Amino acid sequence: MKKIVAILLAVIVCFSFAGCSGVPQEEYNRVLQENEELKNAQLTEASNMAEQLHALSVELQELKDENSRLSAELESANATIQELTAQNSDLSSQLTLKESELADLSAQKTASSSEKEAVSENSSSASGQSNDTTVYITDTGAKYHRGSCSSLKKSKHAISLSEAKSSGYGACKKCNPPS
């Protein structure tokens, strides 16, 4: 554009000083041809720039579309992350609860085992002590009793359980002494 203006200015200056009569026709035709070539070059350049602008506009729209698609994917991924985080938190709470229940059950099992051992020990020691347990007999009866039995009002004699059994005494059904 600047070149065209400069050439036109040169032509005008030339006409004003020389008065058109001093410019040869060949020179005038050459300047007109250069002017036409410059116009064509600028038109071609403008056309190329328009094509580039169009191509860049299309690329920009594609990038905007891609950005929208990726934004939607990101939003979806964030929602999934929040959902999975909530599920993870729930599962962690459930795991803690189950671990607590497991610890309680383990403690109950240990306590139950301890009780069984104690009952077993008491059974074995009770059977070992049964011979040393004191029971009571009367002067006339055939049964042995606990010390608090109402059948012992008239007479009461202490004897070991093993002696009572070996002497043929049976357990009183009223006071239910050890057997």
C-alpha positions in Angstrom: 0.0 0.0 0.0 2.8 2.4 0.9 4.5 1.5 -2.4 1.4 2.4 -4.4 1.1 5.7 -2.6 4.8 6.5 -3.2 4.5 5.6 -6.9 1.3 7.7 -7.3 3.0 10.6 -5.5 6.0 10.2 -7.8 3.7 10.3 -10.8 1.9 13.4 -9.5 5.1 15.1 -8.8 6.4 14.2 -12.2 3.3 15.6 -13.9 3.4 18.8 -11.9 7.1 19.5 -12.7 7.2 18.1 -16.2 3.7 19.0 -17.2 2.9 15.5 -18.6 4.6 16.3 -21.8 8.0 15.4 -20.6 7.1 11.8 -19.4 7.6 9.3 -22.1 4.7 6.9 -22.8 6.8 3.9 -22.1 7.7 5.1 -18.6 4.0 5.9 -17.9 3.0 2.4 -19.0 5.7 0.9 -16.9 4.5 2.8 -13.8 0.9 1.8 -14.5 1.9 -1.9 -14.9 3.9 -1.8 -11.6 0.9 -0.2 -10.0 -1.4 -3.0 -11.3 1.1 -5.6 -10.2 1.3 -4.1 -6.7 -2.5 -4.1 -6.5 -2.7 -7.7 -7.6 0.0 -8.7 -5.1 -1.9 -6.9 -2.3 -5.1 -8.6 -3.4 -3.4 -12.0 -3.4 -1.9 -11.2 0.0 -5.3 -10.1 1.4 -6.9 -13.2 -0.1 -4.2 -15.4 1.6 -4.7 -13.5 4.9 -8.5 -14.1 4.6 -7.9 -17.8 4.1 -5.5 -17.9 7.0 -8.1 -16.0 9.1 -10.8 -18.4 8.2 -8.5 -21.4 8.9 -7.6 -19.9 12.3 -11.3 -19.2 13.0 -12.1 -22.8 12.3 -9.2 -24.0 14.4 -10.3 -21.6 17.2 -13.9 -23.1 17.1 -12.5 -26.6 17.2 -10.4 -25.7 20.2 -13.4 -24.1 21.9 -15.4 -27.3 21.3 -12.5 -29.4 22.6 -12.3 -27.2 25.6 -16.0 -27.6 26.3 -15.8 -31.4 25.9 -12.8 -31.6 28.2 -14.5 -29.3 30.8 -17.5 -31.6 30.8 -15.2 -34.6 31.2 -13.4 -32.8 34.1 -16.7 -32.0 35.8 -17.9 -35.6 35.4 -14.5 -36.9 36.8 -14.8 -34.5 39.7 -18.3 -35.8 40.5 -17.0 -39.4 40.3 -14.2 -38.5 42.6 -16.6 -37.0 45.1 -18.8 -40.0 44.9 -15.9 -42.4 45.3 -14.6 -40.4 48.2 -18.0 -40.6 50.0 -18.1 -44.3 49.3 -14.6 -44.7 50.6 -15.5 -42.8 53.8 -18.6 -45.0 54.3 -16.6 -48.1 53.8 -13.9 -46.9 56.2 -16.6 -46.3 58.8 -18.0 -49.8 58.2 -14.6 -51.3 58.4 -13.9 -49.5 61.7 -17.3 -50.8 63.0 -16.6 -54.3 61.8 -13.1 -54.2 63.4 -14.7 -53.1 66.7 -17.3 -55.9 66.4 -14.5 -58.4 65.7 -12.6 -57.2 68.8 -15.7 -57.5 70.9 -16.4 -61.0 69.6 -12.7 -61.9 70.2 -13.0 -60.6 73.8 -16.2 -62.6 74.2 -14.6 -65.7 72.9 -11.6 -65.3 75.2 -14.0 -64.7 78.2 -16.1 -67.7 77.2 -12.9 -69.8 76.9 -11.9 -68.6 80.3 -15.3 -69.4 81.8 -15.2 -72.9 80.3 -11.8 -73.4 81.8 -13.0 -72.1 85.2 -16.1 -74.4 85.0 -13.9 -77.3 84.0 -11.5 -76.5 86.8 -14.4 -76.1 89.3 -15.9 -79.4 88.1 -12.6 -81.2 88.5 -11.9 -79.6 91.8 -15.5 -80.1 92.9 -15.2 -83.8 92.1 -11.9 -83.8 94.0 -13.5 -81.8 96.9 -16.7 -83.9 97.0 -15.0 -86.3 99.4 -14.1 -83.3 101.6 -17.4 -81.5 101.6 -19.2 -81.5 104.9 -22.8 -82.7 105.0 -25.1 -83.5 107.9 -27.0 -86.6 109.0 -29.6 -87.3 111.7 -29.7 -90.0 114.4 -32.5 -91.9 112.6 -32.6 -90.8 108.9 -31.1 -92.4 105.8 -30.4 -89.1 104.0 -27.6 -86.5 104.2 -28.4 -82.8 104.2 -27.1 -79.3 104.0 -26.5 -77.6 107.3 -29.6 -75.4 106.8 -32.1 -78.2 106.1 -35.3 -78.2 108.2 -35.0 -82.0 108.6 -32.1 -81.4 111.0 -34.3 -80.0 113.9 -34.0 -83.0 116.2 -30.4 -84.1 115.6 -27.5 -82.9 113.5 -24.1 -84.6 113.0 -21.4 -83.4 110.6 -19.8 -86.0 108.3 -17.8 -85.8 105.1 -19.7 -86.5 101.9 -17.5 -89.5 101.0 -18.2 -91.0 104.5 -22.0 -90.4 104.0 -22.0 -92.1 100.6 -19.9 -95.0 101.8 -22.2 -95.5 104.7 -25.2 -95.8 102.4 -26.7 -92.4 103.0 -28.6 -90.8 100.0 -29.0 -87.1 99.1 -32.1 -85.2 100.7 -34.5 -84.2 98.0 -35.7 -81.2 100.1 -32.3 -79.3 100.5 -30.5 -80.9 97.5 -27.0 -81.2 98.9 -23.9 -81.8 96.8 -23.7 -85.3 95.4 
